[in-house]
Amino acid sequence: MRIGWIGTGLMGAPMVARLVAAGHQVTVHNRTPARAEPLLALGAGWAGSIAAAARDRDVVITMLPFPADVEAAYLGPDGILANASPGTIAVDMSTSSPALARRLADITGGSVLDAPVSGGPAGAQSGALSIFVGGAADAFERVRPVFEVLGSTVVHHGPAGAGQAAKLVNQALVANVTLGICEAYAVAEAAGLDPARVHESVRVGVAGSPLLDFAWPRLSNGDLEPGFKVAHLAKDLGLALDEVGDARRLPGTSLVRELCQAVIDALGGDRGTQALISQTQPALPSEGQR
């Protein structure tokens, strides 16, 4: 397929690399052109603008950080909807707002799919992502060959916005499990246990998970580099809370969002989500307590 791809960051770049390797004709655009250079060396083409990436394509895919970026990419005068050819299917693989996904599908009569992913950079590199799809069934079937290059689990959850809503379920799980891992690591550390031996014991029981296997060794090594950025988790949890509204209380998710913001304030938003470990440190005494 002729694919236009917008956003070649931590997740977008390995996904594009897989599509190029599978023989698709991929033209990429990124706000920072230098980040696309490794993909051009693999055989991807370069588009100097979003408009250029959207023209004369079978599929246009976005993988962008925030809903505002998605909205600008689709609805701006030089955006996708103003420049894509008739019959083009657009796919937003960012984690974004279900309401925005529904709005884009309504504007286009169903030619925009929402298809956020889970699996991190490792899953993107290996083609083992889980892809949560919302939107028209016929559009989904047309894009399925692209999805099958990128993911090992591809589920169509329903109409527009359903893919984004399902991804927010995933993010609520990720958030609460990540905090649990950080707190458990803090318990092990405070008790003077060998973190490697603790990991060996707990990973095979009911507490084991791929997220535990990712985060625990990094905590042991003091490695706060991102598999997933804490700023993006904070954004996703805000979207989840907005989607639920007053229908449910989400105390754990609300707490993790607050703690993510504390990490952002202290360390910056580009740290990995395992940087929540910083919130288990004892507070410094106030001036009056010293």
Order of alpha helices (4+ residues) and beta strands (2+ residues): beta-alpha-beta-alpha-beta-alpha-beta-alpha-alpha-beta-alpha-beta-beta-alpha-beta-alpha-beta-alpha-alpha-alpha-alpha-alpha
